[in-house]
Amino acid sequence: MPARVRRAPSCSRSVDRDVQNVVNVNLSGVFYCMQEAFRMMKDQSPRRRIINNGSISAHAPRPNSAPYTSTKHAVTGLTKSGSLDGAK
């Protein structure tokens, strides 16, 4: 079952622990899964792929979703950067 995060409030009403929880699940979780996938796949042939599932919020944010939306933007960047790291 995937990790779930209750919606963090807007920037003006966010509490540090709520924002950190969103970052931990939506960004750090993806990072550590990618890191482990790279370790597992580095000696495999043929080449494998990692597919990260982001959110439409990375392209079309909604009101009162700044913490969530920012992590989804970050997942997009992480995926692009990770694909360059994994290509070596």
C-alpha positions as CSV (number, residue, x, y, z in Angstrom):
1,M,0.0,0.0,0.0
2,P,1.5,3.4,-0.9
3,A,2.3,6.0,1.7
4,R,-0.4,8.6,2.1
5,V,-0.2,12.2,3.4
6,R,-3.1,14.2,4.6
7,R,-3.2,17.4,2.7
8,A,-0.9,20.0,4.3
9,P,-2.4,23.4,4.7
10,S,-1.4,26.4,2.6
11,C,1.8,28.3,3.1
12,S,0.2,30.8,5.5
13,R,-1.2,28.0,7.8
14,S,1.4,25.3,7.5
15,V,3.0,23.8,10.6
16,D,6.6,22.6,10.3
17,R,5.8,19.0,11.1
18,D,3.0,18.8,8.5
19,V,5.3,20.2,5.8
20,Q,8.1,17.9,6.8
21,N,5.8,14.9,6.7
22,V,4.8,15.8,3.1
23,V,8.5,16.2,2.1
24,N,9.4,12.9,3.8
25,V,6.8,10.9,2.0
26,N,6.5,12.6,-1.4
27,L,10.2,13.5,-2.0
28,S,12.5,11.6,0.4
29,G,10.6,8.4,-0.1
30,V,11.0,8.6,-3.9
31,F,14.7,9.5,-3.5
32,Y,15.5,6.5,-1.3
33,C,13.5,4.1,-3.5
34,M,15.4,5.4,-6.6
35,Q,18.7,5.0,-4.7
36,E,18.0,1.4,-3.8
37,A,16.8,0.7,-7.4
38,F,20.0,2.0,-8.8
39,R,22.0,-0.3,-6.5
40,M,19.9,-3.3,-7.5
41,M,19.9,-2.6,-11.2
42,K,23.5,-1.4,-11.8
43,D,24.8,-4.9,-12.8
44,Q,21.7,-6.0,-14.6
45,S,21.4,-6.4,-18.3
46,P,19.6,-5.4,-20.4
47,R,19.2,-1.9,-19.0
48,R,16.3,-1.3,-16.7
49,R,14.0,1.7,-16.2
50,I,12.8,3.5,-13.1
51,I,9.4,5.2,-13.4
52,N,8.3,7.7,-10.8
53,N,4.7,8.6,-10.5
54,G,4.3,12.3,-9.8
55,S,1.2,14.4,-10.0
56,I,-0.7,16.8,-12.2
57,S,0.0,19.3,-9.4
58,A,3.5,19.6,-10.7
59,H,2.1,21.2,-13.8
60,A,-1.2,22.7,-12.7
61,P,-1.1,23.5,-9.0
62,R,-4.3,24.0,-6.9
63,P,-4.9,26.6,-4.2
64,N,-3.9,25.7,-0.7
65,S,-1.5,23.0,-1.8
66,A,2.0,24.6,-1.7
67,P,3.8,21.9,0.3
68,Y,2.3,19.1,-1.8
69,T,2.8,20.9,-5.1
70,S,6.4,21.8,-4.3
71,T,7.3,18.2,-3.6
72,K,5.7,17.1,-6.9
73,H,7.8,19.6,-8.7
74,A,10.8,18.2,-6.9
75,V,9.9,14.7,-8.0
76,T,9.9,15.8,-11.6
77,G,13.4,17.3,-11.2
78,L,14.6,14.3,-9.2
79,T,13.4,11.9,-12.0
80,K,15.1,14.0,-14.7
81,S,18.4,14.3,-12.8
82,G,18.3,10.6,-11.7
83,S,17.9,9.5,-15.3
84,L,21.2,11.2,-16.1
85,D,22.9,9.6,-13.1
86,G,21.5,6.2,-14.0
87,A,22.7,6.5,-17.6
88,K,26.4,6.3,-16.7
